[in-house]
Amino acid sequence: MKQNSISLTMHIWSHLAIFLTLIIAFLWIFQVLFFDIYYERRTTSLIEKLALKTKIYYERAKEVSYYDELSYENNACIQIIRDGETIYSSNGTRRGCLYVKEENEGAVNSYITDFITSGKNRRNYKIINPVLNNDTLISAVKYDDNTYGFINVSLEPTDPAINIIREELIVITVIVFISSFFIAYYISKRISTPILKINKRAALLAKGDLYTPFETNEYIKEIKELGDTLNYTKEELSKINETRKDLLANVSHDLKTPLTMIKAYAETARDLNKNNEKKREENLNIIIEEAERLNILVNDILELSKNESGMETLNKERFNLKSEIETIIHRFDYLKEQESYDFVFECEKDIFITADKNKITQVIYNLIINAINYTGSDKKVIIKIEEKKKYLRVSITDTGKGINPSELNKIWEKYYKSEKNHQRNKIGTGLGLSIVKTILINHGFKYGVKSTKGKGTTFYFDVNI
């Protein structure tokens, strides 16, 4: 069963509205259910302190004015009895005061008699005032063997301001309850609007719009960071899209050229040179060379795909790096003989490393091919192995025109060229540096390139020892 969904605005609004309603409900629950309990506890603590203070006044023989002031400031009733006679009482007309009077003598005598006969120094009583019929709290304290103090206070708030506050609370509750819904809706719109904008923009991105930017001027930090992240994602997707187009164009070019040549030379061998054995053999040799170039291109594409997807595992072993490089250089002997290329290998002794032998051989082979394609008129390629303190550095240098500094990080991309028009490599497919990069990353080897305009370029990688 499909669950109905609601908008982000309604989600935020409903949660804020519920939250504010709960706060108001809690306020009223506290006011109705717990206020009397809280008031009684607070009043109990207050009159106990007053009782102790009256005892101090009595022991220090303070004047009556001190008791009057204490009674007035705390809205409490004070009565002091010595030998059964009242020697002091505060203003008995105050609401809630409870004294020995004819009309309430029985109620008063009950707690007075109880306390005097108990022999205790302090005790609290809670009784109903027979005059006002309200709860009254009494704190009794013994001054000496014959003198006792009784401080009582009504447990029903007598301050008119409290009634006014309660009336105001009703009005405020209604206003806050109504306004909270509008405030919650406003806040929800403020939060959800930029998210909805990003969502709409993301939908366009999913449809292939890689040009319209995400807004990043929002006041909410997380939404601004989300916009920045999506802008970065858009830029990376644009690069990937551009790379894909270039890759398709370049692969198509590299496929079309040998296929065209194979077709042309095959037709020539069939139609024009079928009786000329020498020419036919030359045509067939060209067909074989171009077919081999196609085979290398397909293998490189497959190799790059496997390396980037992590499908292949590294089969590490210990081998002689110097010997492997010498073997690779011998593969290019035909270039030495036919086109006078000069391969210089600088290594003083055998060097043993632990790595995937086939992969590292492929790295060196591809770097040498790259140097052959871009070296200068002297056709010189220099291969070095240098021993450092913590690693070995393998470098391949050409003497070509060099690379612009702004392009050094881009040359590892598939088919990247400083000139956009694709040129066919003398050797290789144009995927060599991408394969090199992937293999070295999988090994965890540091790699890089240094170039000087007009003097040449050096590719290197460091082998951990």
C-alpha positions in Angstrom: 0.0 0.0 0.0 1.5 3.3 -1.0 1.9 5.8 1.8 0.7 9.3 1.2 3.4 11.9 1.6 3.1 15.6 2.6 5.3 18.5 1.7 8.3 19.6 3.6 6.6 22.9 4.5 3.6 21.0 6.1 6.0 18.7 7.9 7.9 21.6 9.5 4.8 23.6 10.2 2.9 20.7 11.8 5.9 19.8 14.0 6.4 23.4 15.1 2.7 23.9 15.8 2.5 20.7 17.8 5.6 21.8 19.7 4.1 25.2 20.6 0.8 23.6 21.5 2.6 21.2 23.9 4.4 24.1 25.5 1.1 26.0 26.1 -0.5 22.8 27.4 2.4 22.1 29.8 2.1 25.7 31.0 -1.6 25.2 31.9 -1.1 21.8 33.4 1.6 23.2 35.6 -0.7 26.1 36.5 -3.8 24.0 37.2 -2.3 20.8 38.7 1.0 21.7 40.2 0.8 25.3 41.1 -0.9 24.7 44.5 1.7 22.0 45.4 4.5 24.3 44.4 3.0 27.2 46.2 2.5 25.1 49.4 6.1 23.9 49.4 7.4 27.4 48.8 5.1 28.9 51.5 6.2 26.1 54.0 9.8 27.0 53.4 9.1 30.7 53.8 7.2 30.5 57.1 9.8 28.1 58.6 12.4 30.7 58.0 10.1 33.4 59.4 9.5 31.3 62.5 13.3 31.0 63.1 13.7 34.7 62.5 11.0 35.6 65.1 12.8 33.3 67.6 16.0 35.3 67.0 14.1 38.5 67.5 12.6 37.2 70.8 16.0 36.1 72.0 17.5 39.5 71.2 14.5 41.3 72.7 13.7 43.2 69.5 11.0 45.8 69.5 7.4 45.1 68.3 8.1 47.1 65.1 10.5 44.3 64.0 7.7 41.7 64.1 5.3 44.1 62.4 7.7 44.7 59.6 8.4 41.0 59.2 4.7 40.3 59.1 4.0 43.0 56.6 6.8 42.2 54.2 6.0 38.5 54.0 2.1 38.8 54.2 2.2 36.5 57.2 0.4 36.5 60.6 2.5 36.3 63.7 1.2 35.4 67.2 3.4 35.0 70.3 2.0 33.2 73.4 3.5 33.2 76.9 1.9 31.2 79.7 -1.2 30.8 77.7 -1.6 34.6 77.1 -1.0 36.3 73.7 1.8 38.9 74.2 2.0 39.9 70.5 -0.1 39.5 67.4 0.3 41.1 64.0 -2.7 42.8 62.2 -5.5 40.3 62.7 -7.6 41.8 59.9 -5.2 40.4 57.2 -6.8 37.7 55.1 -6.0 34.3 56.4 -4.9 35.3 59.9 -5.8 32.8 62.6 -5.8 34.0 66.3 -7.3 33.0 69.6 -10.7 34.7 69.4 -14.0 33.7 70.7 -15.4 32.6 67.4 -12.5 30.3 66.5 -11.0 29.5 69.9 -11.7 25.7 69.6 -9.8 25.4 66.2 -6.9 27.5 67.4 -6.6 25.8 70.8 -6.4 22.4 69.1 -3.0 23.0 67.4 -1.7 25.3 70.1 -2.4 22.8 72.8 -1.0 20.0 70.7 2.3 21.8 70.1 2.8 23.0 73.7 2.1 19.5 75.0 4.3 17.8 72.4 7.5 19.1 73.8 8.9 19.7 70.3 10.9 22.7 69.3 9.3 23.1 65.8 6.3 21.7 64.0 4.1 22.6 61.1 0.3 22.3 60.9 -2.2 22.6 58.0 -5.8 23.3 59.0 -8.9 24.9 57.6 -9.5 28.5 58.8 -13.0 28.4 60.4 -13.5 32.1 59.6 -12.6 32.1 55.9 -12.9 28.4 55.3 -9.6 28.3 53.5 -6.4 26.2 54.0 -4.0 27.8 56.4 -0.4 26.7 57.0 1.0 27.2 60.5 4.7 27.0 61.7 5.0 26.6 65.4 8.3 27.3 67.2 9.3 27.1 70.8 11.2 30.2 72.2 11.7 29.0 75.7 9.9 26.9 78.3 6.9 29.3 78.6 6.9 31.1 75.2 5.8 30.0 71.8 5.5 31.6 68.4 2.9 30.7 65.7 3.3 32.1 62.2 0.5 31.3 59.8 -0.2 32.1 56.2 -3.1 31.3 53.9 -2.4 28.6 51.3 -4.6 30.4 48.8 -2.8 33.3 47.1 -4.2 36.6 48.5 -2.3 39.0 46.3 -4.7 40.6 43.8 -1.8 40.7 41.3 -1.9 36.9 41.1 -5.5 37.0 39.9 -4.6 39.6 37.4 -1.7 37.5 36.2 -4.0 34.5 35.8 -6.4 36.5 33.7 -3.6 37.8 31.6 -2.3 34.2 31.2 -5.6 33.3 29.6 -5.4 36.2 27.1 -1.7 35.5 26.4 -2.5 31.8 25.8 -5.1 32.6 23.2 -2.9 35.1 21.4 0.2 32.8 21.5 -1.8 29.8 20.4 -3.2 31.6 17.4 0.0 33.4 16.5 2.1 30.3 16.9 0.4 28.7 13.9 1.2 31.7 11.7 4.8 31.8 13.1 5.3 28.1 12.6 4.1 28.4 9.0 6.4 31.4 8.3 9.4 29.5 9.8 8.5 26.4 7.8 8.4 28.4 4.6 11.7 30.1 5.3 13.4 26.7 5.8 11.7 24.7 3.1 11.8 27.3 0.3 15.5 27.0 -0.4 15.4 23.2 -0.1 12.5 23.1 -2.6 14.6 25.4 -4.9 17.5 23.0 -4.7 15.2 20.0 -5.3 13.8 21.6 -8.5 17.4 22.4 -9.6 18.5 18.9 -8.8 15.6 17.6 -11.0 17.0 19.6 -13.9 20.5 18.3 -13.2 19.1 14.7 -13.4 17.7 15.6 -16.8 21.1 16.7 -18.0 21.1 20.5 -17.3 24.7 21.1 -16.4 24.7 24.8 -16.7 22.2 26.4 -14.3 24.0 26.9 -11.0 22.6 26.1 -7.5 22.0 29.1 -5.3 24.5 29.3 -2.5 23.5 32.6 -0.8 21.1 31.0 1.6 21.2 32.1 5.2 21.1 28.5 6.5 24.6 27.1 6.7 23.7 23.5 5.9 21.6 24.5 2.9 24.4 26.7 1.6 26.9 23.8 2.0 24.5 21.6 0.1 24.3 24.1 -2.7 28.1 24.3 -2.8 28.4 20.5 -2.9 25.8 20.2 -5.7 27.6 22.9 -7.7 30.8 21.0 -7.3 29.0 17.8 -8.4 27.6 19.7 -11.4 31.1 20.9 -12.3 32.5 17.4 -12.0 29.6 16.0 -14.1 30.3 18.6 -16.7 34.0 17.5 -16.8 32.9 13.9 -17.1 30.5 14.8 -19.8 33.2 16.7 -21.7 35.6 13.8 -21.2 33.0 11.4 -22.5 32.5 13.4 -25.6 36.2 13.7 -26.2 36.7 10.0 -25.5 34.0 9.1 -28.0 35.5 11.4 -30.6 39.0 10.2 -30.1 38.2 6.5 -29.9 36.0 6.9 -33.0 38.9 8.6 -34.8 41.4 5.9 -33.7 38.9 3.2 -34.8 38.0 4.9 -38.1 41.5 5.6 -39.3 42.8 2.0 -39.2 39.5 0.6 -40.4 39.5 2.9 -43.4 43.1 2.0 -44.2 42.4 -1.8 -43.8 39.4 -1.4 -46.1 41.4 0.6 -48.7 44.4 -1.6 -48.7 42.3 -4.8 -48.8 40.5 -3.5 -51.9 43.8 -2.5 -53.5 45.2 -5.9 -52.8 42.1 -7.5 -54.3 41.5 -5.3 -57.3 44.8 -3.7 -58.3 47.6 -5.8 -57.0 46.2 -9.3 -57.2 48.8 -10.2 -59.8 51.7 -8.2 -58.2 52.9 -10.3 -55.3 55.3 -7.7 -53.9 52.7 -4.9 -53.8 50.1 -7.3 -52.5 52.4 -8.3 -49.7 53.0 -4.6 -48.8 49.3 -4.1 -48.7 48.7 -7.1 -46.5 51.5 -6.0 -44.1 49.8 -2.6 -43.7 46.5 -4.3 -43.1 48.2 -6.5 -40.4 49.8 -3.4 -38.8 46.5 -1.5 -38.7 44.7 -4.5 -37.3 47.3 -4.8 -34.6 46.8 -1.1 -33.8 43.0 -1.8 -33.4 43.8 -4.7 -31.2 46.1 -2.6 -29.0 43.4 0.1 -28.7 40.7 -2.4 -27.7 43.0 -4.0 -25.2 43.9 -0.6 -23.7 40.3 0.4 -23.3 39.5 -2.9 -21.6 42.6 -2.6 -19.4 41.7 0.9 -18.3 38.1 -0.2 -17.6 39.3 -3.1 -15.4 41.8 -1.0 -13.5 39.4 1.8 -12.8 36.6 -0.5 -11.7 38.9 -2.4 -9.3 38.1 -5.7 -10.9 41.7 -6.8 -11.1 43.8 -7.6 -8.1 47.5 -6.9 -7.8 49.7 -10.0 -8.0 52.8 -8.7 -6.1 56.1 -10.4 -6.4 59.8 -9.5 -6.0 61.6 -8.8 -9.3 64.6 -7.1 -10.8 63.4 -3.7 -12.0 66.6 -2.9 -13.9 66.3 -6.1 -15.9 62.7 -5.5 -16.8 63.4 -2.0 -18.0 66.3 -3.3 -20.2 63.9 -5.8 -21.7 61.3 -3.1 -22.4 63.9 -0.9 -24.1 64.9 -3.8 -26.4 61.3 -3.8 -27.7 62.1 -0.5 -29.4 65.3 -1.6 -31.2 63.5 -1.2 -34.5 63.1 2.5 -33.8 66.8 2.8 -33.1 67.6 1.1 -36.4 64.9 2.6 -38.6 64.4 6.1 -37.2 67.6 6.7 -35.1 65.9 7.0 -31.7 68.3 7.1 -28.8 67.3 5.4 -25.5 69.5 6.2 -22.5 69.1 4.1 -19.4 70.9 5.3 -16.2 71.0 2.7 -13.4 74.2 1.7 -11.5 73.1 -1.7 -10.2 70.3 -4.3 -10.0 67.3 -2.9 -8.2 64.8 -5.3 -6.7 61.2 -4.2 -5.8 58.0 -5.8 -4.7 55.0 -5.0 -6.9 52.8 -6.4 -9.6 55.5 -7.1 -12.2 53.1 -7.0 -15.3 51.5 -3.8 -14.2 54.7 -1.9 -13.4 56.1 -3.2 -16.8 53.0 -1.7 -18.4 53.6 1.6 -16.6 57.2 1.9 -17.8 56.2 0.8 -21.3 53.5 3.4 -21.6 55.7 6.2 -20.3 58.4 5.3 -22.8 55.8 5.3 -25.6 54.6 8.8 -24.4 58.2 10.0 -24.5 58.8 8.6 -28.0 55.6 10.4 -29.2 56.7 13.8 -27.8 60.5 13.9 -27.7 62.4 16.5 -29.6 64.3 16.4 -32.9 67.2 14.6 -31.3 64.8 11.7 -30.7 66.3 11.1 -27.3 64.5 9.3 -24.4 66.2 9.1 -20.9 65.2 6.4 -18.4 66.6 6.7 -14.8 66.4 4.8 -11.5 67.5 6.9 -8.6 67.8 5.7 -5.0 66.5 8.0 -2.4 66.5 7.6 1.4 63.0 6.0 1.7 62.1 5.3 -1.9 63.2 4.6 -5.5 62.4 7.1 -8.2 61.8 5.9 -11.7 61.7 8.7 -14.3 61.3 8.9 -18.1 62.4 12.1 -19.8 61.9 13.4 -23.3 63.4 16.5 -25.0 60.3 17.9 -26.5 58.7 21.3 -26.4 57.3 20.8 -22.8 53.9 21.3 -21.3 52.2 24.4 -20.0 52.1 24.5 -16.2 48.3 24.9 -16.3 48.0 21.6 -18.2 50.2 19.4 -16.0 47.3 18.0 -13.9 45.1 17.4 -17.0 47.5 15.3 -19.0 46.6 12.2 -17.0 43.1 12.4 -18.4 42.0 10.1 -21.2 43.1 11.4 -24.6 43.9 14.8 -23.1 45.9 17.1 -25.5 46.8 20.7 -25.3 45.4 21.1 -28.8 41.8 20.1 -29.1 42.1 18.7 -32.6 43.0 15.0 -32.2 46.3 13.8 -33.6 47.2 10.2 -34.1 50.1 9.0 -31.9 53.2 7.5 -33.5 52.9 4.6 -31.1 50.1 3.8 -28.7 46.5 4.8 -28.3 46.4 8.0 -26.2 45.1 6.0 -23.2 48.6 5.2 -21.8 48.8 8.0 -19.1 45.4 7.2 -17.8 46.4 3.5 -17.4 49.6 4.6 -15.7 47.8 6.8 -13.3 45.3 4.0 -12.3 48.0 1.4 -11.8 50.1 3.6 -9.7 47.2 4.7 -7.5 46.3 1.0 -7.0 49.9 0.4 -5.9 49.9 3.4 -3.6 52.9 4.8 -5.4 53.4 8.6 -5.6 53.6 9.9 -9.2 54.0 13.2 -11.0 55.3 15.2 -13.9 57.8 18.0 -14.3 58.1 20.0 -17.5 60.1 23.0 -18.8 58.9 24.8 -21.9 61.3 24.2 -24.8 63.4 21.7 -22.9 61.3 18.6 -22.3 59.1 16.7 -19.8 59.9 14.2 -17.1 57.3 11.6 -15.8 58.2 9.8 -12.6 56.9 7.5 -10.0 58.2 6.5 -6.6 58.5 2.9 -5.4 58.3 2.4 -1.6 61.3 0.5 -0.1 
